[in-house]
């Protein structure tokens, strides 16, 4: 592990109250909330401020694949936006590392990302509602045809 990674991990460890050896995933992953939050913060710090790739973050934290790094960053964005204590802890880490951050900018960016995701989800919901209505109409039409045929040929389809 590089020296700057150790410094960053130590800052996260101190603020979150999690030992550095717990933050790094070895073998089976611990899913305790404090450890997960520390990993999320570390992941975002490495990505945003030190230009690590998701693959490099995977190697530092010990994730099984880079998708875990992506997920950790997505969860970080939501926690920064909605969780006050998380935001305060993250700010403490940033100040310990002497990283100037425009927290308003980060919050606005996260808000815009969530707003776009919300709009996409609403569009998908509307599309699925339309599809459901079309399926219901189709079902009704076939049911009417079935009733007509059963009357014509004196069948009992029910």
Residue pairs with C-beta under 8 A, 6 or more apart in sequence:
1 9
1 60
4 50
5 46
5 60
6 20
7 97
8 42
8 45
8 46
8 50
8 97
9 20
9 23
9 24
9 42
10 20
11 93
11 96
11 97
12 18
12 23
12 38
12 41
12 42
12 45
12 93
13 19
13 20
13 23
13 38
14 96
15 41
15 89
15 92
15 93
15 96
16 34
16 37
16 38
16 41
16 89
17 34
18 34
18 35
18 38
22 30
22 35
22 38
23 35
23 38
23 39
23 42
23 61
24 60
24 61
24 62
25 39
25 61
25 62
25 63
26 62
37 79
37 86
37 89
39 61
39 72
40 72
40 73
40 75
40 76
40 79
41 76
41 89
41 90
41 93
42 60
42 61
43 57
43 61
43 69
43 72
43 73
43 76
44 72
44 73
44 76
44 90
45 93
45 94
45 97
45 99
46 52
46 56
46 57
46 60
47 54
47 57
47 69
47 73
49 97
49 99
52 60
53 66
54 66
54 67
54 69
54 70
55 66
55 69
57 63
57 66
57 69
57 72
58 64
58 65
58 66
58 68
58 69
61 68
61 69
61 72
63 69
63 72
76 90
77 110
77 113
77 114
78 110
78 114
79 86
79 87
80 86
80 87
80 90
80 106
80 107
80 110
81 107
81 110
81 111
81 114
87 103
91 101
91 103
94 100
94 101
146 157
147 157
149 155
150 156
150 157
